[in-house]
Amino acid sequence: MDGEAARARFRPGSDTAVEHLGDEVVLIHLKTDRLFVLNRTGARIWELLSGGHAVTEIERRLLEEFDATRDEVAADVGSLLESLQSEQLISHDD
């Protein structure tokens, strides 16, 4: 990930509703009624993202909290952010 992407910040989309169910988070796109279920790791990424943390900070915290390598964390974070963006559940915090 290049420097600019690593410093990027995202925020929940204005059409995204969130429900917490135990360790999982359910995202609901209000215009399409599509549901997206995030597991414990995805829920933690969502929590950090919603808190205004940059991608690098999200990755740093996940490395401290989960038993995973830097490459695994970066791949998981990147993949989830890409999916959430493509479904219009998040947007860049410009």
Secondary structure, DSSP 8 states (H G I E B T S, - for coil): --HHHHT--EEE-TTEEEEEETTEEEEEETTTTEEEEE-HHHHHHHHHHHTT--HHHHHHHHHHHSS--HHHHHHHHHHHHHHHHHTTSEEE--
